[in-house]
Amino acid sequence: MQVEKVKYIIWSADLKRAVKFYQDVFGAEIGRQNEVMADLTVCGSTIGIHSGGEGKRTWTGMAFQVADLFEGSRQIKAAGGTVTKEPEDTPEEEAHLVMCMDTENNEIMLTRKRG
């Protein structure tokens, strides 16, 4: 089998709001969009957002590696998302993880490259 593309699907209660969130925070580009779905590209990866979601908190396993977790956390909140675990530096190590939810209550993570 020859794989043509890997696509990650999430659900939204409000498709337009979800697309705007991923554009504003992650610079997502719309590849295709209609009334019920949108394909977004972020850093070469495809995220498919489908309408019809119930808005319930849903674990996705999706993570975005970013250079600055503190700035990323601020941008998530500014775009209407929620941060459920703020980045936290410790004496042993700089912060390496932020737990978040997008506007549709899909749980996502921000991570940073560890030395």
C-alpha positions in Angstrom: 0.0 0.0 0.0 1.3 3.5 -0.9 0.1 6.1 1.6 -0.7 9.4 0.0 -1.3 11.5 3.0 -1.8 11.2 6.8 -4.7 13.2 8.0 -5.9 13.8 11.6 -9.6 14.3 12.1 -11.2 16.3 14.9 -14.8 17.4 15.4 -16.3 20.8 15.9 -19.6 22.2 17.1 -18.8 25.5 15.2 -16.7 24.8 12.1 -16.0 28.5 11.3 -14.9 29.2 14.9 -12.6 26.1 14.9 -11.0 27.0 11.5 -10.4 30.6 12.8 -8.7 29.2 15.9 -6.3 27.0 14.0 -5.5 29.8 11.5 -5.0 32.4 14.3 -2.9 30.2 16.6 -1.0 27.9 14.3 -1.1 29.7 10.9 -3.1 26.9 9.4 -3.8 27.2 5.7 -7.2 26.1 4.3 -6.7 23.4 1.6 -10.4 22.7 1.1 -13.6 23.8 2.9 -17.3 23.5 2.6 -20.3 23.8 5.0 -19.5 20.6 6.9 -15.7 20.2 6.8 -12.3 21.8 6.3 -8.9 20.5 5.6 -6.2 22.6 7.1 -2.4 22.3 6.7 -0.1 23.1 9.6 3.6 22.6 9.1 3.0 20.0 6.3 0.4 18.1 8.3 -3.3 17.9 7.5 -6.0 18.4 10.1 -9.5 17.7 9.0 -12.1 19.5 11.0 -15.7 18.1 10.6 -18.8 19.8 11.9 -21.4 17.9 13.9 -19.3 17.7 17.1 -21.0 18.0 20.4 -18.5 20.3 22.0 -17.6 17.8 24.7 -14.1 17.6 26.1 -12.2 15.1 23.8 -8.7 13.8 24.0 -7.0 14.0 20.6 -3.4 13.1 21.2 -2.5 16.0 18.9 0.6 18.0 19.8 2.3 21.1 18.3 6.0 21.6 18.9 6.7 25.3 19.4 9.8 27.4 20.4 8.1 29.3 23.3 5.5 27.6 25.4 4.7 30.7 27.4 3.9 32.7 24.2 2.0 29.7 22.8 -0.1 29.5 25.9 -0.9 33.3 25.6 -1.9 32.8 22.0 -4.2 29.8 22.8 -6.1 31.9 25.3 -6.2 35.0 23.1 -7.8 32.9 20.3 -10.6 31.6 22.6 -8.9 28.3 23.6 -8.3 27.1 27.2 -5.1 26.3 28.9 -5.6 23.5 31.4 -2.0 23.1 32.5 0.2 26.1 32.2 3.9 25.8 31.3 6.0 25.7 34.4 9.8 25.9 34.7 11.4 23.9 37.5 14.9 24.1 39.0 15.7 20.9 37.1 14.3 21.7 33.7 12.6 24.4 31.6 8.9 23.9 30.8 8.3 21.3 28.1 4.5 20.9 28.0 1.3 22.9 28.0 -2.1 21.1 28.0 -4.8 23.0 26.2 -8.3 22.8 24.6 -9.3 24.4 21.3 -12.5 26.4 21.0 -14.4 23.1 20.4 -13.0 21.4 23.6 -10.6 19.2 21.7 -7.6 18.6 24.0 -4.3 19.4 22.4 -0.7 19.9 23.6 2.0 22.4 23.0 5.5 20.9 23.5 9.0 22.3 23.1 12.1 20.5 21.9 14.0 19.1 24.8 17.8 19.3 24.9 
